[in-house]
Amino acid sequence: MLSLGLLTYCIPNQQTGEDNPGPTTPAVTGLKQLAPFPMGAAVNVSLLKNRSAYEQTVATEYNSLTGENAMKFASLHPSQTTYTWSDADYIVTYAQQHNARVHGHTLIWYKSLPSWVTSFQGDSAAWENLMKTHIQTVVAHFKGKVASWDVVNEAFEDNGTLRNSVWRQHLGADFIARAFQYAHEADPAALLFYNDYGHEWGPTKRTAILNLVNGLKNRGIPIHGIGLQMHTNINRADTNLATAISTAGQTGLKVHIAELDIALNPDKTAGLTFTPALAAAQKAKYKAIVQAFKALPAAQRFGITTWNVGDADTWIRGFCSCSDWPLPFDDNYQRKPAYDGIVEALQ
């Protein structure tokens, strides 16, 4: 018998045709062995240190790691003259010990800013120095250890207009291009990504994002990839998901499915339970996403990263104050049908 997640396959005895109890084929040990591209997870440092089942799942399944929060501005740079590296360094060291890649998330975002930034008083030159110093200090600290960065995260509103963030207010719309230039100066070898959500909703926001990254690329700004967060749900049409992935590929840049989870309770229904029907729908959706990603040219497949590991760790439960099970592993880090959907697509 060969066990793939929750799927169990019987391997017939070649002589008798009966099921052979012997281990004729080695069991699949993890997604990283199956995938022709990196498989990643966003990780919580406290769980990585203190929950053995969590750590073991990360070690077994993934060869790319993103800090869920450890590399955000407020975590790394809590006061103007203070940087706190310990959690982020822990992820980097762990990744090195497990032959995993580290993807840095995120240098410039409108959220997760410390109060010293949100209350900062200064002219545009002072703001420029603030942004440049943060980017270059962080990227230089991890030079040669962090392979890639989400340089700018979520610069667009849902309607496709540029978000009126503190960065845009003080630095103008072209702060995005300069952020990429500063990151590239600090580590010319790092791959630099623009990351956002909503590509799969439809053309409005997606077109704005694609116009931005194509514009940067055409200007010679050092941008190497586009991150599709892909916080999605079982009601999203497969055609929307496939179009999001294929149009990202048309930029010629590397494509990262950067924050994948598939919600089962988008309507926030009270008392919803995890049923076989929901599990099957989620499995099919994971399979469709991985199949669409696999269809990209190999050189453009940067990888797929789920946003955390098991259902117990998801941000969605806190965000919606509801029951949900959006990840490939359950609350106890057991493989769900969703996991099998990924496996089937990879095979």
N, C-alpha and C positions, 0 to 999 in steps of 0.2 A: 504494500500500500504506500502511496505517496500522498502526503498531506500538503496542500497548498492553502494556507489560511484555514478557512472553514470547509474547503473542498477536500474530499478524500477520494483518491483514484485507486482502483484496484489494477494491479499490473498482472496480466495473465501469465501463467507458467507456459513457456514456449513448448514444452513437451506434452503437457496434459490439457492445456487450455483452461485449467482451473486457476483461481486466484493463488498467487504465490505469496506466502506470508513473509518471505525474505525481502530485505531491502535492495531490490534490483536496481532502483534508481535513487540517487541521493536526494534527500528532502531539500526543498528550497529553504535556505537559511534566512534570506532577507531580500527586500526590494532592491537593495544596492547591487546584489549579484545578478538580478534579472534584467535590470534596466540598461539600455545602451547609452544612457545619459545619467547625470547625477540625480539621485533622489534625496530630498532634504526635508528637514523639519525646523520650524522655529522652536527654540528651546528656552525654558524657564530655568535660570541658574539654580534657584533654590531646590526645584524638583530634581534637577540633574545631580545635585549634591546629596539630596536627602531621601529620595524615593527610588529604591533599587529597581523596581519593576519598570519605572520610567527610564532610568539610565540604561537598563539592559535592552529595552526596546530601541532606544536611540542607537546604541552600539551595534545592534544586530541589523537594523533595517536601513540606516541612512549613511550616506557619505558626503553630505553637504549640510552645514548647520548655519542657521541665522539666529541671532539673539532676538528673542521676542521683545524685550525691552532694554537689554543691557547696553546697547550702543546708541540709544536715542539721546537727544541733546540733554534732557534733564538728568538722565542717569550718568552720563559721562562728564558733564560740565555744570555742576549744580550752583557754583558761584563764579563770578567773573575770573577770579584768579585761581580757581580750584578745579582740577580734573580728578575723577575717581575711576580708576582703571580696573579694579579688582574683579568685578563680575565679568566684564568683557574679556579680560585676560584669561579668566578661568575657561571660558568657552574656547578661546583660541588654543590654549594648552591642551584641553580635552580633545579638540579636533585633531591637533597634531599627533596626539597619542593614538588616535583611532583612524589615522590616514583619511581624514575628512577635510573637505574644503570649507572655508568660512566665507559667507556672504554678509557684508556689513549693512545694517539697517538701523537708522537712516541718518544722513548728514543734515539735511534741511527739510523740515516739516513745519506745518503751522500749529501742530499740537506737540505735547510733551516738551514744552519749553519751560525752563525755570523762571521764577519771578524776576530775576535780574535782567532777563531778556525782555519779557513782556512789559516791564516798567522802564526799560532803558531810555535815557534821555540823551539824544545826540543828533548831529546833522547826518546827512547821507554818507559823508566820508567816514564818520564814526561807525555807522551801521555797516558800511562796507568792510571796515577793518574787523568788526565783530564777526561777521560771517566768514571772512577769509581766514581769520585766525583760528576760529573753531574748526573749520574744514581741514585746514592744513595741519593743525596740531593733532587732530584725531587720525587723519589718514597717515601722517608720518609715524605716529606711534605704532600703527599696525602694518607699516610698509613691509612687504614680503611675507606677511602672515595672513592678511585678509585679501582674498583673491579679487573681490569685486564689491561694489558699493551701490546701494540705492542713494544716489546723490541728492535728488529732489523727489519728494514724496507728495502725492495728492495736491498738485498745484491747481487743479481745475475743480470748479463747482460741478454739480450734477448736470446742469444745463449747458455745459461746455464753455462757460466763461471762466476767465482766469480768476482764481480765488483771491479775495482782497485780504491776504494774510499780512502779518507785520512785515514780512520780507518784501512783498510787492509795494506796500504802503511807503516804505522807507527807501527802497532800492529800485523801484520801477519793474516793469514786466521782464526786463532782460536779466534780472538777477539769476535766472535759471541757467543761462549760458555761462555766466561768470562763475557760478558754483561748480559747474563741470570743469572749467578751466583751472580753477584753484585746486580741485581734487586731483586733476591730472598732473599738475606741477608737483604735488606732494608725493605722488607715486605713479610714475608713467606706466608701470606695468599693470596696474589695477584696471579691471574692466568696470566701466561706469554705466549705470542704468538710470532711466527715468521710470518710476513706479507709480501706478495708480489703479483704482478700482473702476468698475462700470463699463469696461470694454464690451462685455457680453450683453449689456442692456439694449443696445441699439446704436444707430449711427451718430447720434448727437454728440455725446461725450467722446466716443471713440474717435470721431473725425478730428475733434479738437486736439486730442492727445497725439494722433498720428501726424497732424500738421505740425505740431510742436517738434516732435522727434525728427521728422523729415527735414524741417527747417534747420534744426541744430546740425544735423548731419551734412546738409548741403552747404552750410556756412563753414564747415571744417571744425566745428566744436567737437572736442573729444567725447563722443557718446558711443557706446558699444552695444547697448542692449536696451530692451524695453521690458518692464515687469508688469505682468497682468496679475493683479492680486487674486482674482477669481474667488472672492468670498461669494459663493453662489448658493442656489437652493434647488430642490428637486423639481420645482415648477418651471425652471428656465429651460427653454427649448434647446435641444441639441444643436439645431442649426445656428442659433445665436452664439453658443459656446464655440462651435467650429469656426464661425466667421470671425469672432474675436481673435482666435489663435492664428488663423490663416492671414488675416489682414496685418497683424503684427509682424508676421513673417515676411510680408511684402515690402517692409521697410529695408530688408536686407540685414537688419541688426539681429543680434542674439535675442532669443525670446526666453523669458523666465516666467513660468507660472509660479508666482512668488509667495502667495498666501492662501493656498487652496484649502477650503472647507466647503461642505455641501450641507446646508441647513435642511432639516426635515420639518421644521415648524415655523415657516416664514410668517404665518398668520398669528403666531404667538397664542395658539389655542391652549387654554388652561386644561390641565389634566391629561394632555396627550401622552400616549404610551408608545413605546418602540415596538412596532409590529413587524411580522415577516413581510408584509406588503411594503412598508416604508423602507425596510432593509433592502428589499429587492430593487426598489426605485432608486435608492441611493447607490447601490452597486452599479446599476445601469448608467447612472450619471457619471460616476467616477470612470467607468470604462470608456464612455464617450469622450470625456476630456482627455484621457491619456491617449486614446486612439488618434484624436485630432492633433495632439502635440507630436505624436510619433510620425505623423505625416509631413512634418516640417523637414527641410534639409538638415542632415546630421550636424553640419557645422553651426547651425543656428539654434540647436536645442541645448540651451544653457542648463536646463533642469526643471524639475517640479519640486516645489517645497510646500508641505502642508503647514497650516498655521497651528502649531503645537502638535501633540502626539496622540493623546487619548481624549475621549469625550469629557472626562473629568476636568481636563485642563483648558477647555475651550473658552475663549472670550465671549462666545455667543450667549451662553447661559446668563452671564452677568448683564450683558447688554440688553437682552430681551426680557429678563426676569421670567424666563419660561423654560420648560423642558426642551432639550434638543440634544442631538447625537450626531454632530457634523463630521467626525473624523473617522479614519479607517480602523482605529482601535477603540475598544469600549472603555468604560471607567476603570477596568482592571487590566488594561493593556492586552486584552485578547483580540485577535484578529476578527474583524467583522466581515460580513458579505462585501462591504465596500472595498476591503482589502483584496478580496478575490476578484472584484471588478478591475482593479489596477493590474493584478497578476494576469488576468485573461487578456487585457489589452497589450501588456508587455510581451506576451507570448505570441 
